[in-house]
Amino acid sequence: MLNKKTALTKLAIVLTVGTSFAQVKETKVLNEVVINQNRLQIPFSKQSKNIQILTQEDIQRLPNRSINELLTNIPGVDVRQRGPFGSQADISIDGGSFEQTAILLNGVKIMDPQSAHHNMNLPVPVEAIERIEIIRGPASRIYGINALTGAINIVTKKVESKLITAQAYGGSSFKDNEQSSSGKYYGKGVQLAAQFNGGPTSQGLYLGHEDSNGQRYNTASNNNKLYYDATYQPNESNQIKANFGYIDNQFGANGYYAAPTDKEAYEQVKTAFSSIQSKHQLSPAFSISPRLSNRYNEDEYWYLGKETTKGRSKHYSNVFGAEVNAVLEKHYGSFGIGLESRFERINSTAIGSHNRENYGGYLEFKTEAIAKLMVNAGAYINYNSKFGWQVFPGLDLGYAITESWKFVFSAGSAQRIPSFTDLYTNQTANIGNPELTSENAYQIEGGIKYLSNRIVAQASYFHRNINDFIDWQKTEGAAAEGTVVPWKPSNIGKNTVDGINGSFRYQLNDPMATTRYYTTISYNYLNPTIKVEDGVRSKYAIENLRHQVILNFTVNHKNWMLTTANRFNERISYKNYFIADIRASHQFADLLIFADIQNIFDKSYIEAAAVPMPGRWFSLGAKYKFEY
C-alpha cells in the first residue's frame, strides 16, 4: 500500500523533471472565456460559481488520449475508469454519484436515461474539442434536471480557417499478452480533422479510430467516432448551427460490472447524437434561440461472452429534446428565460419498455447595478410525468474587493431523476425499484478568487445536503442456498458532504522569455456523512474521494515542451494511489512529435469495481497541420 510519505516523495521526484499548462498570455485568455450557459453569458473572470476550465492549450499538452483521461486533471472531478482508450468511465463531481452529474455538448444535455454508465460514450474525438467547462455544485437553474452535484460541458471548436490535421499515435506496456502465445499489449489510434470557412458558412468534420488488444485478459477495445458541425451566419443578427455525432464502442468487459463471474463479458455501445439550433438578435436588447436535439443509444452486453446468447441483454433508448431560450437586456440588468421539453423512452430485454416526459422552465436575472457587486439569481421549474412539479432556485453573488480579488458566494438546489435501470431493471444480480423518488439537493458555498494576467487562484468551502439519496444495496448472508441476493436501489435518506477546495494556476516568468514555466496545483478534501446499516453492503455510497491532489507543471523552451501531470487520490474505502504521467514534444513547423509515459512508477491501482488499471505505458505520436 502506498502511504502518503511515499507519494509525496515520488511527487518531488517528478517535479525535478518538468511542468504543465498554458502558453503565452494563456491566463489572460482564460479570464476572457465566456462560459456556455444557454441564456446569460458571463465571462470566466466575472463568474461567482466554482468553475474549472480545461483549455485548448491544456488539452494539447497533457499526456492523455481520451476525454476520460483529460478529466482526471480537473479539481473536484472523480473519474472512475474501467478501461483505457476511453472504453468506459463513470464521472462524478465533489463526492456525488456518477448519476448526479449532467453531461452536455455545447450546452445540450446528452445524458443516457438507461444508465449514466453510458454518459461518457461521447461521439466527439478529442481533436474536435476547444475546451471543457466544469460547473461545480447544483446547477438545475442553469442546465435543468440531473445536474445535482454539477455539470460538465464539452465545447467544440469554432471553425475560423481552412485547416486539415492528421494525428497518429501508438503505445504499449511491453507486457506479455495473456490471450496470445506471443506479442505484447498495445494500443493505437488516429484522428483526422478538416475545417472549412468561407463566406457565411463554416464546417468541421472530425474522425477518430482507436483500438487496443487490452492491458489484461479480455480488455481489448475498438471504437470509431465521427463528428460534424456546420454554422451558417448570413448576417450579424442571425445564425444557424447543426451538428451530428456517432460512436461505435466495443470492449472486453472483464470485471467491469459483475466480478469475478464476468471474466468473458463483452459490450458494444453505439450512440448517435444530433442537434440544430439558431440564434436571432431581434433587437439590440432582445435575442431568442430555439433548439432541437436527439440522442439514440444501443447497448448490447454479453455476460458470458459473444460466443453464446445466454446472459445476453439488449437495450435501445432515445431522448428527444426541444427548447427555446431568450435574453432581454435592460440598463439595470439582464433577464434570461427558457422553456424545455424532454421525451425519454427505452426498449430493453432486462428493463422492459417505458417512456416518460419532462418539462421545464428557466428564469434568471443578472445585474451589476450596485458598484462592485455581481448578482445572478433565478430558478428552474420542473414537471416530470412520474414525479410531478418541483422548483429549484439558485443565487450567485460576487463582490470585487479590488480589481483582482473577489469574494464569492453561491446557493443552489437541484434534482436527479432515477434512471430506467434504477426503476425497472430485472436481472438475477440486480433488481430495480419502481417506488423510488427523485433525489433533491441544496448546497451553499463561499470563497475567494484572485485573477490576474498570470495567476488564477481560488479557495472555497461548501456544504451540500441530498435528500432521498439513492444507493444500490444488498444484505449480506441473506440468500438461501443456491440463490443470489440481488443489488436493489432505495432512497436511503440524507447524504451530506462538507468540502474544502483550492486551486492555483501560475505563469512563473515573463511570457516572452525564451524559456517559460507554468504550473497548476489543486487540493480537494471531502467529508461525506451517510449511514449504511450493519450487514448491508453499499455499491456506490462509500467509494467517493476523500483527498485529491493534482499538480501539473510545464517547461517550454523554444520549440521544446516537457509536461508532467500528477495526481494523488485517496478514497473512503479504497487504497490511495499516486499516478504520474509525462509528455515531451517538439514542434517542427507544421509537424508536432510527442512521446508519453503514463503511470511512470508502474503503480497498481483500481478506480472502479474490481478492474485494475494499466501499469506503465509508453506511447509515441505525431500530429501534422496543413492550412489551405
C-alpha positions as CSV (number, residue, x, y, z in Angstrom):
1,M,0.0,0.0,0.0
2,L,1.3,3.4,-1.0
3,N,1.5,5.6,2.0
4,K,1.3,9.4,1.9
5,K,5.0,9.9,2.6
6,T,6.0,7.7,-0.4
7,A,3.5,9.5,-2.6
8,L,5.0,12.9,-1.7
9,T,8.5,11.6,-2.3
10,K,7.5,10.5,-5.8
11,L,5.8,13.8,-6.4
12,A,9.1,15.6,-5.5
13,I,11.0,13.3,-8.0
14,V,8.5,14.2,-10.8
15,L,8.8,17.9,-10.1
16,T,12.5,17.9,-10.8
17,V,11.7,16.7,-14.3
18,G,9.3,19.2,-15.7
19,T,6.0,21.2,-15.7
20,S,2.3,21.9,-17.4
21,F,-0.4,24.2,-18.6
22,A,-0.7,27.2,-20.7
23,Q,1.3,29.2,-23.2
24,V,1.9,32.9,-23.9
25,K,-0.8,35.0,-22.3
26,E,-3.0,31.9,-21.8
27,T,-4.1,33.0,-18.3
28,K,-5.4,36.3,-19.7
29,V,-7.3,34.5,-22.4
30,L,-8.8,32.1,-19.8
31,N,-10.2,35.1,-17.9
32,E,-12.0,36.2,-21.1
33,V,-13.6,32.9,-21.8
34,V,-17.4,33.1,-21.8
35,I,-19.0,30.2,-20.1
36,N,-21.6,28.5,-22.3
37,Q,-24.8,28.7,-20.2
38,N,-27.5,28.9,-22.9
39,R,-29.0,32.2,-21.7
40,L,-26.9,34.6,-19.7
41,Q,-23.4,34.7,-20.9
42,I,-20.9,35.5,-18.2
43,P,-17.1,35.7,-18.7
44,F,-15.0,33.4,-16.5
45,S,-13.4,36.4,-14.8
46,K,-16.9,37.5,-13.5
47,Q,-18.2,34.1,-12.5
48,S,-19.2,33.6,-8.9
49,K,-19.8,29.9,-9.2
50,N,-16.9,27.4,-8.7
51,I,-16.0,26.7,-12.3
52,Q,-12.9,24.9,-13.7
53,I,-11.8,25.1,-17.3
54,L,-9.6,22.8,-19.3
55,T,-8.3,25.0,-22.2
56,Q,-7.3,24.0,-25.7
57,E,-3.6,24.5,-24.6
58,D,-4.1,22.1,-21.7
59,I,-5.6,19.5,-24.0
60,Q,-2.7,19.7,-26.4
61,R,0.0,19.4,-23.8
62,L,-1.4,16.8,-21.4
63,P,-0.2,13.2,-21.9
64,N,-3.7,11.9,-22.3
65,R,-5.5,10.2,-25.2
66,S,-9.3,10.4,-24.2
67,I,-11.8,12.7,-22.7
68,N,-11.9,10.4,-19.7
69,E,-8.2,10.8,-19.1
70,L,-8.3,14.5,-19.6
71,L,-10.9,14.9,-16.9
72,T,-8.5,13.3,-14.3
73,N,-6.7,16.7,-14.3
74,I,-9.7,18.7,-13.2
75,P,-10.1,19.5,-9.5
76,G,-13.2,18.0,-7.9
77,V,-13.8,15.6,-10.8
78,D,-13.7,11.9,-9.8
79,V,-13.0,9.8,-12.9
80,R,-13.6,6.1,-12.3
81,Q,-12.4,4.3,-15.4
82,R,-12.9,0.6,-16.1
83,G,-10.6,0.6,-19.1
84,P,-8.1,2.7,-21.1
85,F,-8.6,4.4,-24.5
86,G,-12.0,5.8,-23.3
87,S,-13.7,2.5,-23.3
88,Q,-15.9,3.1,-20.2
89,A,-15.8,5.5,-17.2
90,D,-18.1,6.9,-14.5
91,I,-17.8,10.6,-13.8
92,S,-18.8,12.4,-10.6
93,I,-18.2,15.8,-9.0
94,D,-17.3,16.6,-5.4
95,G,-18.5,13.4,-3.8
96,G,-21.6,12.8,-5.8
97,S,-22.5,9.7,-7.7
98,F,-22.0,9.2,-11.4
99,E,-25.8,9.6,-11.9
100,Q,-25.7,13.0,-10.4
101,T,-23.5,14.8,-12.9
102,A,-25.0,16.4,-16.0
103,I,-23.0,15.9,-19.3
104,L,-23.5,18.4,-22.1
105,L,-22.2,19.0,-25.5
106,N,-22.2,22.7,-26.5
107,G,-24.8,23.3,-23.8
108,V,-27.1,20.4,-24.9
109,K,-27.8,17.6,-22.4
110,I,-26.6,14.2,-23.7
111,M,-27.2,12.0,-20.7
112,D,-28.4,8.4,-21.1
113,P,-31.8,7.6,-19.5
114,Q,-30.9,3.9,-19.2
115,S,-27.8,4.4,-17.1
116,A,-25.1,7.1,-16.5
117,H,-22.6,4.3,-17.2
118,H,-23.1,5.3,-20.9
119,N,-22.9,9.1,-20.4
120,M,-19.2,9.2,-21.4
121,N,-19.9,7.2,-24.6
122,L,-19.3,10.5,-26.5
123,P,-19.3,10.8,-30.3
124,V,-16.6,13.5,-30.2
125,P,-12.9,12.9,-31.0
126,V,-10.5,14.9,-28.7
127,E,-9.3,16.8,-31.8
128,A,-12.8,18.4,-32.1
129,I,-12.7,19.9,-28.5
130,E,-12.0,23.5,-27.9
131,R,-12.4,23.4,-24.1
132,I,-14.1,21.6,-21.2
133,E,-16.1,23.5,-18.6
134,I,-16.8,22.0,-15.2
135,I,-19.5,23.7,-13.2
136,R,-19.3,22.5,-9.6
137,G,-22.4,22.5,-7.3
138,P,-26.1,22.0,-8.0
139,A,-26.8,23.6,-11.5
140,S,-30.5,23.0,-12.2
141,R,-31.0,26.8,-12.5
142,I,-28.6,26.7,-15.5
143,Y,-28.9,23.2,-17.1
144,G,-32.1,21.6,-15.7
145,I,-32.6,18.1,-14.5
146,N,-29.8,15.8,-13.2
147,A,-27.2,18.5,-12.6
148,L,-27.4,17.5,-8.9
149,T,-23.8,17.9,-8.0
150,G,-22.5,19.7,-11.1
151,A,-22.2,19.7,-14.9
152,I,-19.5,19.0,-17.5
153,N,-19.9,20.9,-20.7
154,I,-17.8,19.9,-23.7
155,V,-17.4,22.8,-26.1
156,T,-16.3,22.0,-29.7
157,K,-14.0,24.1,-31.8
158,K,-15.3,27.2,-33.6
159,V,-14.1,26.9,-37.2
160,E,-12.3,30.1,-38.3
161,S,-10.0,28.9,-41.0
162,K,-9.4,26.3,-43.7
163,L,-7.4,23.6,-42.0
164,I,-6.6,19.9,-42.2
165,T,-5.0,18.0,-39.3
166,A,-3.9,14.4,-39.0
167,Q,-2.7,12.7,-35.8
168,A,-1.5,9.1,-35.2
169,Y,-0.2,7.5,-32.0
170,G,0.5,4.1,-30.6
171,G,2.0,2.6,-27.5
172,S,2.5,-0.5,-25.3
173,S,3.1,-1.6,-21.8
174,F,5.6,-4.2,-23.2
175,K,3.9,-6.8,-21.0
176,D,3.0,-10.2,-22.4
177,N,-0.5,-10.7,-23.9
178,E,-2.3,-13.3,-21.8
179,Q,-4.5,-14.2,-24.8
180,S,-1.7,-14.8,-27.2
181,S,1.3,-17.1,-27.2
182,S,3.4,-14.2,-28.4
183,G,3.1,-10.5,-28.5
184,K,2.6,-7.6,-26.1
185,Y,-0.3,-5.5,-25.0
186,Y,-0.6,-2.4,-27.3
187,G,-2.9,0.3,-28.4
188,K,-3.0,2.7,-31.3
189,G,-5.2,5.5,-32.7
190,V,-5.6,8.0,-35.5
191,Q,-7.6,11.3,-35.6
192,L,-8.4,13.3,-38.7
193,A,-9.9,16.8,-38.9
194,A,-11.0,19.0,-41.8
195,Q,-12.2,22.6,-41.3
196,F,-13.7,24.9,-43.9
197,N,-14.5,28.5,-43.5
198,G,-15.8,30.6,-46.4
199,G,-18.3,33.4,-46.6
200,P,-21.3,32.9,-44.2
201,T,-20.6,29.1,-43.9
202,S,-18.2,27.2,-41.7
203,Q,-17.9,23.4,-41.4
204,G,-15.9,20.9,-39.4
205,L,-15.5,17.2,-39.9
206,Y,-13.7,15.1,-37.3
207,L,-12.9,11.3,-37.4
208,G,-11.3,9.1,-34.8
209,H,-10.4,5.5,-34.5
210,E,-8.7,3.7,-31.6
211,D,-8.1,0.0,-31.0
212,S,-6.2,-1.9,-28.4
213,N,-5.7,-5.6,-27.5
214,G,-6.1,-4.6,-23.9
215,Q,-3.9,-4.4,-20.9
216,R,-5.0,-7.7,-19.3
217,Y,-7.2,-10.7,-20.2
218,N,-10.4,-9.7,-22.2
219,T,-10.0,-6.0,-22.1
220,A,-9.4,-5.4,-25.8
221,S,-11.3,-2.3,-27.2
222,N,-12.2,-0.8,-30.6
223,N,-14.0,2.5,-31.1
224,N,-14.8,4.7,-34.1
225,K,-16.1,8.2,-33.8
226,L,-17.5,10.8,-36.3
227,Y,-18.4,14.3,-35.5
228,Y,-19.6,17.0,-37.9
229,D,-20.8,20.5,-37.3
230,A,-21.9,23.4,-39.6
231,T,-22.6,27.0,-39.0
232,Y,-24.5,29.4,-41.3
233,Q,-24.5,33.1,-40.5
234,P,-25.9,35.3,-43.2
235,N,-25.6,38.4,-41.1
236,E,-24.7,39.6,-37.6
237,S,-28.3,39.2,-36.3
238,N,-29.0,35.6,-37.4
239,Q,-27.1,32.3,-37.0
240,I,-28.0,28.6,-37.6
241,K,-25.9,25.7,-36.2
242,A,-26.2,22.0,-36.7
243,N,-24.2,19.0,-35.6
244,F,-24.1,15.3,-35.8
245,G,-22.0,12.7,-34.0
246,Y,-21.8,8.9,-34.0
247,I,-19.7,6.4,-32.0
248,D,-19.4,2.6,-32.1
249,N,-17.6,1.5,-29.0
250,Q,-16.7,-2.2,-28.3
251,F,-14.7,-3.6,-25.5
252,G,-14.0,-6.7,-23.4
253,A,-15.7,-6.1,-20.1
254,N,-13.8,-8.4,-17.8
255,G,-14.7,-7.4,-14.2
256,Y,-16.5,-4.3,-15.3
257,Y,-19.9,-4.9,-13.7
258,A,-20.1,-8.4,-12.1
259,A,-16.6,-9.6,-11.0
260,P,-15.4,-12.2,-10.7
261,T,-18.1,-14.1,-12.7
262,D,-18.0,-11.9,-15.8
263,K,-14.4,-12.7,-17.0
264,E,-15.7,-13.4,-20.5
265,A,-18.1,-10.4,-20.7
266,Y,-18.2,-8.2,-23.8
267,E,-20.1,-5.0,-24.5
268,Q,-20.9,-2.9,-27.6
269,V,-22.4,0.6,-27.2
270,K,-23.5,2.7,-30.2
271,T,-24.6,6.3,-29.8
272,A,-25.9,8.8,-32.3
273,F,-26.5,12.5,-31.4
274,S,-27.7,15.4,-33.5
275,S,-28.9,18.9,-32.8
276,I,-30.0,22.0,-34.7
277,Q,-30.3,25.5,-33.2
278,S,-30.5,29.1,-34.2
279,K,-30.0,32.5,-32.7
280,H,-31.8,35.6,-33.7
281,Q,-31.0,39.1,-32.4
282,L,-34.4,40.6,-32.9
283,S,-33.4,44.0,-31.4
284,P,-30.3,45.4,-29.7
285,A,-31.9,44.3,-26.4
286,F,-33.6,41.0,-27.2
287,S,-32.4,37.7,-28.6
288,I,-34.1,34.3,-28.9
289,S,-32.5,30.8,-29.5
290,P,-34.6,27.7,-30.3
291,R,-33.0,24.3,-30.4
292,L,-33.9,20.7,-31.2
293,S,-31.8,17.7,-30.2
294,N,-31.9,13.9,-30.3
295,R,-29.8,11.1,-28.7
296,Y,-30.1,7.5,-29.7
297,N,-28.3,4.7,-27.9
298,E,-27.9,0.9,-28.4
299,D,-26.3,-1.2,-25.7
300,E,-25.6,-4.9,-26.2
301,Y,-24.0,-6.9,-23.4
302,W,-22.8,-10.5,-23.4
303,Y,-22.3,-11.6,-19.8
304,L,-20.8,-15.0,-20.8
305,G,-19.0,-13.8,-24.0
306,K,-20.1,-13.3,-27.6
307,E,-20.0,-17.0,-28.4
308,T,-23.3,-17.6,-26.5
309,T,-26.7,-15.9,-26.4
310,K,-27.1,-17.0,-22.7
311,G,-26.7,-13.9,-20.5
312,R,-27.1,-11.6,-23.4
313,S,-29.1,-8.3,-23.0
314,K,-30.0,-5.6,-25.4
315,H,-31.2,-2.0,-24.7
316,Y,-32.4,0.7,-27.0
317,S,-33.1,4.2,-25.7
318,N,-33.9,7.5,-27.3
319,V,-34.1,11.1,-25.9
320,F,-35.7,13.9,-27.9
321,G,-35.4,17.5,-26.6
322,A,-36.9,20.8,-27.6
323,E,-36.1,24.1,-26.0
324,V,-36.1,27.8,-26.6
325,N,-34.1,30.4,-24.7
326,A,-34.3,34.2,-24.7
327,V,-32.3,37.1,-23.3
328,L,-33.6,40.6,-22.6
329,E,-31.1,43.3,-21.8
330,K,-32.1,46.3,-19.7
331,H,-30.0,49.1,-18.4
332,Y,-30.2,47.7,-14.8
333,G,-29.6,44.1,-15.7
334,S,-30.2,41.1,-18.0
335,F,-33.1,38.6,-17.9
336,G,-32.8,35.0,-19.1
337,I,-35.9,33.0,-19.9
338,G,-36.2,29.4,-21.2
339,L,-38.6,26.6,-21.8
340,E,-37.6,22.9,-22.5
341,S,-39.2,19.6,-23.0
342,R,-37.5,16.2,-22.9
343,F,-39.0,12.8,-24.0
344,E,-37.3,9.7,-22.9
345,R,-38.1,6.1,-23.9
346,I,-36.4,2.7,-23.6
347,N,-37.0,-0.8,-25.0
348,S,-34.9,-3.4,-23.2
349,T,-34.7,-7.2,-22.6
350,A,-33.8,-6.5,-19.0
351,I,-35.7,-3.3,-18.3
352,G,-38.8,-3.6,-20.4
353,S,-40.5,-0.8,-22.4
354,H,-41.0,2.5,-20.7
355,N,-41.3,6.2,-21.5
356,R,-41.6,9.5,-19.6
357,E,-41.8,13.2,-20.2
358,N,-40.1,16.1,-18.6
359,Y,-41.0,19.8,-19.0
360,G,-39.0,22.7,-17.5
361,G,-38.9,26.5,-17.3
362,Y,-35.9,28.8,-16.5
363,L,-36.0,32.3,-15.2
364,E,-32.7,34.2,-14.4
365,F,-31.6,37.7,-13.6
366,K,-28.1,39.2,-13.6
367,T,-27.2,42.7,-12.5
368,E,-24.1,44.8,-11.8
369,A,-26.1,47.9,-11.0
370,I,-24.6,48.1,-7.5
371,A,-20.9,49.0,-7.6
372,K,-18.5,46.1,-7.2
373,L,-21.4,43.6,-6.7
374,M,-22.5,41.0,-9.2
375,V,-25.9,39.3,-8.6
376,N,-27.1,36.3,-10.6
377,A,-30.4,34.8,-9.3
378,G,-33.0,32.5,-10.8
379,A,-35.0,29.3,-10.6
380,Y,-35.8,26.2,-12.6
381,I,-39.4,24.9,-12.5
382,N,-39.8,21.3,-13.5
383,Y,-42.6,18.9,-14.2
384,N,-42.0,15.2,-14.7
385,S,-44.7,12.7,-15.7
386,K,-43.7,10.4,-12.8
387,F,-42.6,12.8,-10.1
388,G,-44.8,15.9,-10.6
389,W,-43.9,19.6,-10.0
390,Q,-40.7,20.9,-8.4
391,V,-38.9,24.2,-8.1
392,F,-35.1,24.7,-7.8
393,P,-33.9,28.2,-7.0
394,G,-30.3,29.4,-7.0
395,L,-28.3,32.5,-6.2
396,D,-24.7,33.6,-7.1
397,L,-23.0,36.7,-5.5
398,G,-19.7,38.2,-6.3
399,Y,-18.1,41.2,-4.5
400,A,-15.0,42.8,-6.0
401,I,-12.6,43.8,-3.2
402,T,-10.1,45.0,-5.7
403,E,-9.6,44.6,-9.4
404,S,-8.1,41.1,-8.8
405,W,-9.6,39.9,-5.5
406,K,-13.2,38.9,-5.2
407,F,-15.4,37.3,-2.5
408,V,-17.9,34.8,-4.0
409,F,-21.0,33.0,-2.6
410,S,-23.5,30.7,-4.2
411,A,-26.5,28.8,-3.0
412,G,-28.2,26.3,-5.3
413,S,-30.6,23.4,-5.5
414,A,-31.2,20.6,-7.9
415,Q,-32.7,17.2,-8.5
416,R,-31.8,13.8,-10.0
417,I,-34.5,11.7,-11.6
418,P,-33.9,7.9,-11.2
419,S,-32.6,6.2,-14.4
420,F,-34.7,3.4,-16.1
421,T,-32.2,0.9,-14.7
422,D,-32.8,2.3,-11.1
423,L,-36.5,1.9,-11.6
424,Y,-37.2,-1.2,-13.7
425,T,-34.2,-3.5,-14.3
426,N,-35.0,-7.1,-13.7
427,Q,-31.9,-9.4,-13.5
428,T,-30.6,-12.1,-11.2
429,A,-28.0,-9.9,-9.6
430,N,-29.7,-6.5,-10.0
431,I,-33.4,-5.6,-9.5
432,G,-34.9,-2.2,-9.9
433,N,-37.3,-0.3,-7.5
434,P,-40.3,1.4,-9.2
435,E,-41.1,3.1,-5.9
436,L,-38.0,5.3,-6.0
437,T,-38.5,9.0,-5.8
438,S,-36.1,11.7,-7.2
439,E,-33.1,12.9,-5.3
440,N,-33.1,16.5,-4.2
441,A,-30.1,18.6,-3.1
442,Y,-29.2,22.1,-1.9
443,Q,-25.7,23.5,-1.5
444,I,-24.1,26.6,-0.1
445,E,-20.6,27.6,-1.0
446,G,-18.4,30.6,-0.1
447,G,-14.9,31.5,-1.0
448,I,-12.4,33.9,-2.5
449,K,-10.9,34.3,-6.0
450,Y,-7.8,36.0,-7.4
451,L,-7.4,36.8,-11.1
452,S,-4.6,38.5,-13.0
453,N,-2.8,38.1,-16.3
454,R,-0.5,35.5,-14.8
455,I,-2.4,34.0,-11.9
456,V,-5.8,32.3,-11.5
457,A,-6.5,31.2,-7.9
458,Q,-9.5,30.3,-5.7
459,A,-10.3,28.7,-2.4
460,S,-13.7,27.8,-1.0
461,Y,-15.8,25.8,1.4
462,F,-19.1,24.1,0.6
463,H,-21.9,22.2,2.4
464,R,-24.3,20.0,0.4
465,N,-27.3,18.0,1.6
466,I,-29.0,15.4,-0.6
467,N,-32.4,14.2,0.5
468,D,-33.8,10.8,-0.6
469,F,-30.3,9.8,-1.7
470,I,-30.4,6.7,-3.9
471,D,-27.9,3.9,-3.4
472,W,-27.7,0.3,-4.5
473,Q,-27.5,-2.1,-1.5
474,K,-27.9,-5.7,-0.6
475,T,-28.0,-7.6,2.7
476,E,-25.1,-10.0,3.3
477,G,-25.7,-13.6,4.1
478,A,-29.5,-13.4,3.4
479,A,-29.7,-15.7,0.4
480,A,-30.9,-19.3,0.6
481,E,-28.5,-21.9,-0.6
482,G,-28.1,-21.8,-4.4
483,T,-29.6,-18.4,-4.8
484,V,-28.1,-14.9,-5.1
485,V,-29.1,-11.8,-3.1
486,P,-29.6,-9.1,-5.7
487,W,-28.5,-5.5,-5.5
488,K,-31.5,-3.2,-5.2
489,P,-31.7,0.6,-5.1
490,S,-33.6,2.6,-2.5
491,N,-33.9,6.1,-1.1
492,I,-31.8,5.6,2.0
493,G,-32.2,9.1,3.4
494,K,-29.8,12.0,3.7
495,N,-26.3,12.3,2.3
496,T,-24.3,15.3,3.4
497,V,-20.9,16.4,2.2
498,D,-18.6,19.2,3.6
499,G,-15.8,20.1,1.3
500,I,-12.7,22.4,1.1
501,N,-11.0,23.1,-2.2
502,G,-8.4,25.3,-3.6
503,S,-6.6,25.7,-6.9
504,F,-3.6,27.8,-8.1
505,R,-2.6,28.4,-11.8
506,Y,0.5,30.4,-12.4
507,Q,2.7,31.5,-15.2
508,L,6.1,31.7,-13.4
509,N,8.0,34.1,-15.6
510,D,7.8,36.7,-18.4
511,P,5.6,35.2,-21.1
512,M,8.0,36.5,-23.8
513,A,11.0,34.7,-22.2
514,T,12.9,32.1,-24.3
515,T,12.2,29.5,-21.5
516,R,8.8,29.7,-19.9
517,Y,7.3,27.8,-16.9
518,Y,3.7,27.1,-16.0
519,T,2.2,25.3,-13.1
520,T,-1.2,24.4,-11.6
521,I,-1.9,22.8,-8.3
522,S,-5.2,21.9,-6.6
523,Y,-6.3,20.2,-3.4
524,N,-9.8,18.9,-2.5
525,Y,-11.0,17.5,0.8
526,L,-14.4,15.9,1.1
527,N,-16.1,14.8,4.4
528,P,-19.3,12.8,3.5
529,T,-21.8,11.7,6.1
530,I,-24.0,8.7,5.2
531,K,-25.4,5.9,7.2
532,V,-25.1,2.3,6.0
533,E,-26.7,-0.3,8.2
534,D,-24.7,-3.1,9.7
535,G,-24.8,-6.2,7.4
536,V,-25.7,-4.1,4.4
537,R,-23.3,-3.6,1.5
538,S,-23.3,-0.4,-0.4
539,K,-22.5,-0.4,-4.1
540,Y,-21.5,3.3,-4.6
541,A,-22.0,5.4,-1.4
542,I,-18.7,4.8,0.3
543,E,-16.4,4.8,-2.8
544,N,-16.0,8.5,-3.2
545,L,-12.8,10.6,-2.9
546,R,-11.6,11.9,0.5
547,H,-8.4,13.6,-0.6
548,Q,-7.4,14.7,-4.1
549,V,-4.2,16.5,-5.1
550,I,-3.4,17.5,-8.7
551,L,-0.1,19.0,-9.7
552,N,0.9,19.8,-13.3
553,F,4.0,21.6,-14.5
554,T,5.3,22.6,-17.9
555,V,8.6,23.9,-19.2
556,N,8.6,25.4,-22.7
557,H,12.0,26.2,-24.3
558,K,11.6,27.5,-27.9
559,N,10.0,24.5,-29.8
560,W,10.5,22.0,-27.0
561,M,8.0,21.3,-24.3
562,L,8.0,19.0,-21.3
563,T,4.9,18.4,-19.3
564,T,4.2,16.3,-16.2
565,A,0.7,15.6,-14.9
566,N,0.5,14.1,-11.4
567,R,-2.4,13.2,-9.2
568,F,-2.9,11.7,-5.7
569,N,-6.3,10.2,-4.8
570,E,-7.5,8.7,-1.6
571,R,-10.9,7.2,-1.4
572,I,-13.1,6.4,1.6
573,S,-13.0,2.6,1.0
574,Y,-10.1,2.1,-1.5
575,K,-6.3,2.2,-1.2
576,N,-4.8,5.6,-2.1
577,Y,-2.6,5.9,-5.1
578,F,-0.3,8.4,-6.8
579,I,-0.1,8.5,-10.6
580,A,2.5,10.5,-12.6
581,D,2.4,10.9,-16.4
582,I,4.8,12.8,-18.6
583,R,4.9,14.2,-22.2
584,A,7.9,15.5,-24.2
585,S,7.2,17.2,-27.5
586,H,8.9,19.1,-30.3
587,Q,7.3,21.4,-32.9
588,F,8.8,21.2,-36.4
589,A,6.9,23.9,-38.4
590,D,3.6,22.2,-39.1
591,L,4.6,18.8,-37.6
592,L,4.4,18.0,-33.8
593,I,6.2,15.0,-32.5
594,F,5.4,13.8,-28.9
595,A,6.3,10.9,-26.6
596,D,4.3,10.0,-23.5
597,I,4.9,7.8,-20.4
598,Q,1.7,7.1,-18.4
599,N,1.9,5.8,-14.9
600,I,5.7,6.3,-14.7
601,F,6.1,4.4,-11.4
602,D,4.1,1.4,-12.7
603,K,1.6,1.7,-9.8
604,S,-1.1,-0.9,-9.4
605,Y,-4.4,0.8,-8.7
606,I,-8.2,0.5,-9.1
607,E,-10.6,3.3,-9.9
608,A,-13.8,1.4,-10.3
609,A,-15.3,-2.1,-9.4
610,A,-12.6,-4.8,-9.5
611,V,-10.8,-3.5,-12.6
612,P,-7.0,-3.0,-12.3
613,M,-5.9,0.0,-14.4
614,P,-2.9,-0.2,-16.8
615,G,0.6,-0.1,-15.5
616,R,3.4,1.8,-17.1
617,W,2.5,2.6,-20.7
618,F,4.8,4.1,-23.4
619,S,3.4,6.0,-26.4
620,L,4.7,7.8,-29.5
621,G,2.7,10.1,-31.7
622,A,2.8,12.8,-34.4
623,K,0.4,15.5,-35.5
624,Y,0.5,17.3,-38.8
625,K,-1.3,20.5,-39.6
626,F,-2.0,21.9,-43.1
627,E,-3.7,25.2,-43.9
628,Y,-5.1,25.6,-47.3
